[in-house]
Amino acid sequence: MQNFRLKEFVEQNIQNFNPKSPQDLIKAEKLLKAESKLNQTFSINEIEAFLDFIKNQKQNFDEILKLPVIKCIYTDIYPHNLSFKPDLRKISKEELEDFSELFTPNLKAFLSEAVRKNQWQSLIYFQQYYASFLTAESLDFYKNLLHDRNHLIIEGILKNKDLVTFKKNYPFATERKFYYLQGLVDEFEFDDDILSINNVVAEMQRTNINNKVILGEILTAIYGFNSENEVTKNIIRNNQRVAQEWKDEKSGFLNTIAYSIAGFFLKNQNPALIIFLSTIIILSYLFSFIYVFSFGTKALMFYLLTNAVAIYLAFRNFKYYFSQINLQDKVDALGKISATILITMVISFPLMIVVGMGSLYVFDSVADRKFPTQIILPAIIIGVKIYMHRNRK
């Protein structure tokens, strides 16, 4: 391979250097050997390889090496400004093909480093503007690098109990540009990989909330993959609502508290501690009804209504936790039931204010034969927000 440092050194020290001129080649050989003896800048092997190359090369590749990105890669320097679209019109097809063959080892080194550093935007620019420099060999190498990353995602989802740590170690799993790049490189090559990732996400969805959020982020990122296969397109598109629901499950102050409670009871805690806490929670919950009843039947009615709504929300949002209660393990079942009750109580407090007071206002208004106008506007605002939130999913 041509050593670019040697070429630059010769051109700087021999005016109008012509590699086709025997006299200039003799000058170059003397110059380089003298530099090697004086400063040991170049080795004799490098000099001989360089001279053999320029004697036998068909093209000088001057126009190609004027491209900053290609020159950087060719000289083993990582390029940073790939967003500038190059003008390749002055470069013939034959010259481009000859250079690409020579360029393959350097290009493979660049691709390896870019993938290792998760430089997906740089690779997207390279694919858009410099794909013509990819030979069959370098393209296969490139595809294998991306396949390897996909397989890491599949294996990571299957084997890692803590997907938060997995995401830190393999951030590309949730990066949209990573999947978008694969569609740019080849419209069909990565379909099976994407479907496999989708399948393992679906297979592993019955997990803790932190993992489920990560799985939702992976499904969202996959939407960046542009497939030409209609089946793959439909699967990716149909999963977006589910992905958003998974990501939203831990959003909000109340949900954060609720999931912290659920997470505590789902761990392998001391059975005696679980029984003790469960007893306190269940008795406190039952006592709350007795306490509310002391304010009268109307108060109890609204408290029952509030708890019914809270229980519904708790089971709807946390059903993947509590649908797998192991009845054979009494402590496990007791802990999950207690967690559900405690979550219900957490949700019930703000609901008691919103639902209870609102319902009480409606009840009193109707009893006084008045229309509950003051609750109409808030109800409309809440309804519109719920409708927009569902459509956004």
C-alpha positions in Angstrom: 0.0 0.0 0.0 1.1 3.5 -0.7 2.5 5.3 2.3 0.9 8.8 2.2 3.5 10.3 4.5 6.2 9.3 2.0 4.3 10.8 -0.9 3.8 14.1 0.9 7.4 14.3 1.9 8.6 13.7 -1.7 6.2 16.3 -3.2 7.3 18.9 -0.6 11.0 18.4 -1.4 11.0 17.7 -5.2 9.4 20.5 -7.2 6.8 19.3 -9.7 7.4 15.7 -8.8 6.3 13.4 -11.6 6.1 9.7 -10.6 6.3 8.7 -14.4 9.7 10.4 -14.7 12.7 8.1 -14.2 14.8 11.1 -13.1 12.2 12.1 -10.5 12.0 8.5 -9.2 15.8 8.4 -8.7 15.7 11.8 -6.9 12.9 10.5 -4.7 14.8 7.3 -3.8 18.0 9.3 -2.9 16.0 11.8 -0.9 14.1 9.2 1.1 17.1 7.0 1.9 19.0 10.1 3.0 16.1 11.1 5.3 16.0 7.5 6.6 19.7 7.6 7.5 19.6 11.1 9.1 16.4 11.0 11.0 15.1 7.4 10.7 11.8 8.9 9.6 11.1 6.1 7.2 12.2 2.5 7.1 13.9 0.9 4.1 11.0 -1.5 3.6 8.5 1.5 3.5 10.7 3.3 1.0 11.0 0.3 -1.3 7.2 -0.5 -1.1 6.4 3.1 -1.9 8.8 3.2 -4.9 7.4 0.0 -6.3 3.9 1.3 -5.9 4.4 4.6 -7.7 6.3 2.8 -10.5 3.4 0.4 -11.2 0.3 2.5 -10.3 -2.1 3.3 -13.2 -3.6 6.3 -11.5 -2.1 9.0 -9.2 -5.5 9.5 -7.3 -4.8 13.2 -6.9 -8.4 14.2 -7.3 -9.6 11.6 -4.8 -7.0 12.5 -2.2 -8.2 16.1 -2.4 -11.3 15.0 -0.6 -10.7 15.8 3.1 -12.6 12.8 4.5 -11.0 10.3 2.1 -7.5 11.7 2.8 -8.1 11.4 6.5 -9.2 7.8 6.3 -6.3 7.0 3.9 -3.8 8.5 6.3 -5.3 6.7 9.3 -6.8 9.8 10.8 -10.4 9.7 12.0 -12.5 12.2 10.0 -14.9 14.5 11.9 -16.6 16.5 9.2 -18.4 14.0 7.0 -21.5 16.2 6.5 -20.0 18.0 3.6 -21.2 16.5 0.3 -18.2 15.9 -2.0 -18.0 16.5 -5.8 -17.1 13.2 -7.4 -17.8 14.3 -11.0 -14.1 14.8 -11.8 -13.3 11.2 -10.8 -13.6 8.5 -13.4 -15.3 5.2 -12.6 -12.0 3.3 -13.4 -10.0 5.6 -11.0 -12.6 5.2 -8.3 -12.6 1.4 -8.6 -8.8 1.2 -8.6 -8.6 3.5 -5.6 -11.3 1.6 -3.7 -9.4 -1.6 -3.9 -6.3 0.1 -2.5 -8.4 1.9 0.0 -10.2 -1.2 1.5 -7.9 -1.9 4.5 -8.0 1.8 5.6 -11.8 1.9 5.1 -12.3 -1.2 7.2 -10.3 0.3 10.0 -12.4 3.5 9.8 -15.7 1.5 9.9 -14.5 -0.6 12.8 -13.6 2.5 14.8 -16.8 4.3 14.0 -19.0 1.4 14.9 -17.0 0.8 18.1 -17.5 4.5 19.1 -21.2 4.4 18.2 -20.7 7.2 15.6 -23.9 6.5 13.8 -24.4 10.0 12.3 -20.9 9.9 10.9 -21.6 6.6 9.3 -25.0 7.9 7.9 -23.1 10.7 6.2 -20.5 8.3 4.9 -23.2 6.0 3.5 -25.0 9.0 1.9 -21.9 10.6 0.3 -19.1 8.1 0.1 -20.8 4.7 -0.5 -19.1 4.5 -3.9 -15.8 3.9 -2.1 -17.1 0.6 -0.6 -15.9 -2.5 -2.4 -17.7 -5.9 -2.1 -15.1 -6.9 0.5 -15.5 -3.7 2.7 -19.3 -3.8 2.3 -19.5 -7.4 3.6 -17.2 -6.4 6.4 -19.4 -3.4 7.2 -22.6 -5.5 7.2 -21.0 -8.1 9.5 -20.1 -5.3 12.0 -23.8 -4.2 12.1 -25.0 -7.8 12.3 -22.7 -8.3 15.3 -24.2 -5.3 17.1 -27.8 -6.7 16.4 -26.8 -10.0 17.9 -25.4 -8.3 21.0 -28.8 -6.6 21.5 -30.7 -10.0 21.1 -28.3 -11.8 23.4 -28.3 -8.9 25.9 -32.1 -8.8 26.2 -32.3 -12.5 26.7 -29.4 -12.8 29.2 -29.4 -9.5 31.2 -31.8 -9.2 34.2 -30.8 -5.5 34.5 -31.5 -3.8 31.1 -30.6 -0.4 32.5 -27.0 -1.5 32.9 -27.2 -3.2 29.5 -28.3 0.1 27.9 -25.3 1.9 29.5 -22.9 -0.7 28.1 -24.6 -0.9 24.7 -26.3 2.5 24.1 -26.8 1.8 20.4 -29.7 -0.6 21.3 -32.0 2.4 21.9 -30.5 4.7 19.3 -32.8 5.4 16.3 -29.9 6.3 14.1 -28.3 2.9 14.5 -31.4 1.2 13.0 -31.8 4.0 10.4 -28.2 3.4 9.2 -29.0 -0.3 8.6 -31.8 0.6 6.2 -29.4 2.9 4.3 -26.7 0.2 4.0 -29.1 -2.4 2.7 -32.9 -2.4 2.4 -33.2 -6.1 2.9 -30.1 -7.4 4.6 -31.1 -6.6 8.2 -34.8 -7.5 8.1 -34.3 -10.8 9.9 -32.2 -9.1 12.6 -34.8 -6.4 13.2 -37.6 -9.0 13.5 -35.5 -11.1 15.9 -35.0 -8.1 18.1 -38.7 -7.3 18.0 -39.5 -11.0 18.9 -37.2 -11.1 21.9 -38.6 -7.8 23.2 -42.1 -9.3 23.0 -40.9 -12.5 24.7 -39.2 -10.6 27.6 -41.9 -8.0 28.2 -43.1 -9.6 31.5 -40.3 -8.0 33.5 -39.8 -5.2 36.0 -40.7 -1.6 35.1 -37.2 -0.4 34.6 -36.5 -3.2 32.1 -39.8 -2.6 30.4 -39.1 1.1 29.8 -35.8 0.1 28.1 -37.7 -2.5 25.9 -40.1 0.3 24.9 -37.2 2.5 24.0 -35.8 -0.3 21.8 -39.1 -0.7 20.0 -39.3 3.1 19.5 -35.7 3.2 18.1 -36.4 0.3 15.7 -39.0 2.6 14.0 -36.0 4.3 12.4 -35.3 1.2 10.3 -36.6 1.7 6.8 -37.5 -1.7 5.5 -38.7 -2.5 2.0 -40.6 -5.5 3.3 -44.2 -4.7 4.0 -44.5 -7.3 6.8 -41.6 -5.8 8.6 -42.9 -2.3 8.1 -46.3 -3.2 9.6 -44.8 -5.0 12.6 -42.6 -2.1 13.4 -45.4 0.4 12.9 -47.9 -1.5 15.0 -45.6 -1.8 17.9 -45.1 1.9 18.4 -48.2 2.4 20.5 -47.2 -0.5 22.8 -43.7 1.0 23.0 -45.0 4.4 24.1 -47.3 2.8 26.7 -44.3 0.9 28.2 -42.2 4.1 28.3 -45.0 6.1 29.9 -45.7 3.6 32.7 -43.0 5.1 34.9 -43.6 8.7 34.0 -45.1 11.0 36.6 -44.6 11.5 40.3 -47.3 9.1 41.5 -46.1 6.3 39.1 -42.6 6.7 40.4 -43.7 6.2 44.0 -46.0 3.3 43.0 -43.2 1.5 41.1 -40.8 2.0 44.0 -43.3 0.3 46.2 -43.9 -2.6 43.7 -40.1 -3.0 43.2 -39.6 -3.4 47.0 -42.2 -6.1 47.4 -41.1 -7.9 44.3 -37.5 -8.4 45.5 -36.6 -11.5 47.5 -37.1 -9.8 50.9 -37.1 -11.4 54.3 -40.4 -13.4 54.6 -40.9 -12.1 58.2 -40.5 -8.5 57.0 -43.0 -9.0 54.2 -45.6 -10.6 56.6 -45.1 -7.8 59.1 -45.5 -5.0 56.5 -48.4 -6.7 54.8 -50.2 -7.0 58.1 -49.8 -3.3 58.8 -50.8 -2.3 55.3 -53.9 -4.5 55.1 -55.1 -3.5 58.6 -54.5 0.2 57.8 -56.5 -0.1 54.6 -59.4 -1.8 56.3 -59.3 0.7 59.2 -59.4 3.6 56.6 -62.9 2.5 55.6 -64.1 2.4 59.2 -62.6 5.8 59.8 -64.2 7.3 56.7 -67.6 5.7 57.7 -67.5 7.7 60.9 -68.1 10.8 58.7 -71.3 9.3 57.4 -72.7 7.2 54.6 -72.1 9.8 51.9 -68.4 10.1 52.8 -68.1 6.2 52.7 -69.8 6.1 49.3 -67.4 8.6 47.8 -64.5 6.8 49.4 -65.6 3.5 47.9 -65.9 5.2 44.5 -62.5 6.7 44.8 -60.9 3.3 45.7 -62.7 1.5 42.9 -61.1 3.9 40.4 -57.7 3.6 42.2 -57.9 -0.2 42.2 -58.8 -0.2 38.5 -55.8 2.1 37.7 -53.5 0.1 39.8 -54.3 -3.2 38.2 -54.3 -1.7 34.7 -50.9 0.0 35.1 -49.2 -2.8 37.1 -51.0 -5.8 35.9 -47.8 -7.4 34.5 -46.5 -7.4 38.1 -49.5 -8.8 39.8 -51.0 -11.1 37.2 -48.3 -13.7 38.1 -49.0 -14.1 41.7 -47.8 -17.5 42.8 -50.6 -18.8 45.0 -48.3 -21.7 46.1 -45.9 -19.2 47.6 -48.1 -17.6 50.3 -45.5 -14.9 51.2 -45.0 -14.0 47.5 -48.8 -13.7 47.1 -49.2 -11.7 50.3 -46.4 -9.3 49.3 -47.9 -8.6 45.9 -51.4 -8.1 47.2 -50.0 -5.7 49.9 -48.1 -3.8 47.2 -51.3 -3.4 45.2 -53.2 -2.2 48.2 -50.4 0.3 49.1 -50.3 1.5 45.5 -54.1 1.9 45.6 -53.8 4.0 48.7 -51.1 6.2 47.1 -53.3 6.8 44.1 -56.5 7.1 46.2 -55.3 10.3 48.0 -55.2 12.6 45.0 -58.2 10.9 43.5 -60.2 11.4 46.7 -59.6 15.1 46.2 -60.4 15.2 42.5 -63.1 12.5 42.2 -64.5 12.7 45.7 -64.8 16.5 45.9 -66.0 16.7 42.3 -68.6 14.1 42.8 -69.7 15.7 46.0 -70.1 19.0 44.2 -72.3 17.4 41.5 -74.4 15.6 44.1 -75.0 18.8 46.1 -75.7 20.8 42.9 -78.3 18.2 41.8 -79.8 18.1 45.2 -80.2 21.9 45.2 -81.6 21.6 41.6 -78.6 23.5 40.2 -76.6 22.6 37.1 -72.9 21.8 38.1 -71.4 24.4 35.7 -68.2 24.9 37.7 -67.1 21.3 36.9 -67.8 21.3 33.2 -64.8 23.3 32.1 -62.2 21.3 34.1 -63.9 18.1 32.9 -63.6 19.2 29.3 -59.9 20.2 29.7 -59.1 16.8 31.3 -61.1 14.9 28.6 -59.3 16.8 25.8 -55.9 16.0 27.4 -56.7 12.3 27.8 -57.9 12.2 24.2 -54.7 13.9 22.8 -52.5 11.7 25.0 -54.1 8.5 23.5 -53.9 9.8 20.0 -50.2 10.7 20.5 -49.5 7.1 21.4 
